[in-house]
């Protein structure tokens, strides 16, 4: 039996991908892992509950990015769209070597914001989406904690690493000019 396929083209981490014949019902997390060898987005619950599998959907019209759960979203949903995976957050040289971590990634390291690390890619993505949103719509200093909680609430960590995740995100928000008002 042959699975029906459809050509898929999209931009991943700034690079054009495709067209590639992809099974019509393949989930995006499987496409990233099996077709592009981008295994940073984690398949955990497989039901869209834990958010370990998220990627950033980038809007070409300049709207802020948003998180998309790849374990419950088919690869073909992303046809013609642009996404950034956890592998795309760091700056890289022409050979693909990491030259600098993103502010969020660096803060997570400095705050040791992980235990087993399985959920970390989802938290980094969620925090990055939040930071990108705050660049456009700064938050009042009094609302920093509730803003972080709201942004990261969907993410599940089984090792209870939340305190350090929140500390890292708080440090990025408070140390980056323009993200906080008042």
N, C-alpha and C positions, 0 to 999 in steps of 0.2 A: 504494500500500500504506500502510495506517495502522498505526502502532505502538500496541499495547495500552497503555492508561494506567490508573492508579489514583490516586485522590485522596491527597495527602500533606499532613499537618499535623505541625508540630514547632515547637520554640522555638529560634531562632537569635539569639545574642547578647542574650538576655533579651526578645526580641520574638516574639510568636506569629506564625507563618507558615502560611498555608493555611487551608482545603484548596485545593491546587493540583493539577490533573491532570498527572501526571508519568509519562513512559514507564516501564514496569515494570523495564526493564533499565538505566536511567540510573544512572551512577556518581554518588556524592555530589559529587565535585569539579566535575562538569559541571553538576549542579543548582545548586551555589553560584555558579558563574561565569555560567551562562546564564539562570537564573531569578531570582537574587537580586543579581546584579552584585557579588558578593563574590569578588574575584579574587586576594586575598592568598594563599590556599592554592595552592601551585604544582603543576601537573601536570608532572612531570619524567620519571621512568622509566615510569610507567603500569603498573608491575608490583608496587608495594608494597615495593620494595627501598630506595629512598632516603629516604623519610619526609618529603619536602618538602611533601606534601599534607595533613599531619595537622591534625586539629581536636581539640578537647577534648570528650569526651562527659561531661556533667555528670550525676551521679547525684542523683536527687531525694530519696533516703534519707539523704543526708549523707556517703556514701562519697567518697573522693577522686576527682577526675576522672581520666580515662585518655585516652590518645592513640588515635585511630582514623585509619587511612590511608584517605583518601577516594577514591583512584584505584582501589582494589580493593573498596570497600564500596559497595553499591548505596544510592541515596538512600532507598529504602523501608525499609532497616534502621533508619533514624533516625525512623520514624513514631512520634509521641507522645513522643519523647525531646527532650532539651535539649542543644544544642551551643554551644560558643564557638569562633569562628574567630579568626584573627589580628586581624581588624578589631575584635573584641570585647574585646581585652585592655586597651586604653587607656580612660580615663574620658572621657566626652563630655557636652556640655551638651544642652539640649533641642533645639537645632538640628542636633545631630550633629557639632558641631565638637569636636576633641580638646582637652581641657582639661588632661590630665595623662597621661603615659605610665605604664605599669605599671613596677614595680621592675625586672623583667627587661628590658623594652624600653629603659629608661633606662640600665641597665648595659651593654647591647649598644652603645648609642651612645657612652657614655663610654669603652669599651674598643675602639672601632672594630672590633666583632666581626663583620665581614662583609667580603667582597671584592666579588664580583659581586652578592651579596645574594639570589640565587635560592633558596638553601636556608634563608635566615634565618627565614622564617615557621615552618618546621618546627622549627628549633632553639629559637626563642622559645616555641613551644607545648610542646615537650619539657621545656624548662627550667621553664616555668610549672607543668606537671604535677608536676615534681620538687619545686618549692618548696611547692606545695599539700600534697604528701605529707609533706614534712618539718615542716610546721606541726602535723601530727597525730602524726608519728613522728620526732622529732629524731634526728640522726645524731651519733655520737661524732666529735669533732674529728679523730681519727686516721683516720677513714673517709671524710672529705669527698671526697678525690680519687677514690677508688674508687667512691663513690656517684655522683659526677658522670659518671665514665666509663661506668658501667653504664647510667645514665639516657639519656645522649646517644649511646651506641654505635651504635644502629640508624641514626642520621642520617648521611647522606653529604654531604660538601662537596667538590666537585671543585676548588675553589680553595685547599684546605688551610688553611682558616680556623679549624681546630679549637683552636689555642692560645688565640686571643682569645675564642672562644666559651666555653671552659672558664674562662678568667680572669674573664669577666663573670659567669658563674654562680657561681663560687667567691666573688666579691666580694658578691653578693647573699646567699649562704648565710652567710658569715661576718659580714656587717654587719646581718643581720636577727635581732633577739633571738628566742630560742626555737627556732631551727632546728638549733642545735648544742649538744650537751651535753659536758661534760668539758673 
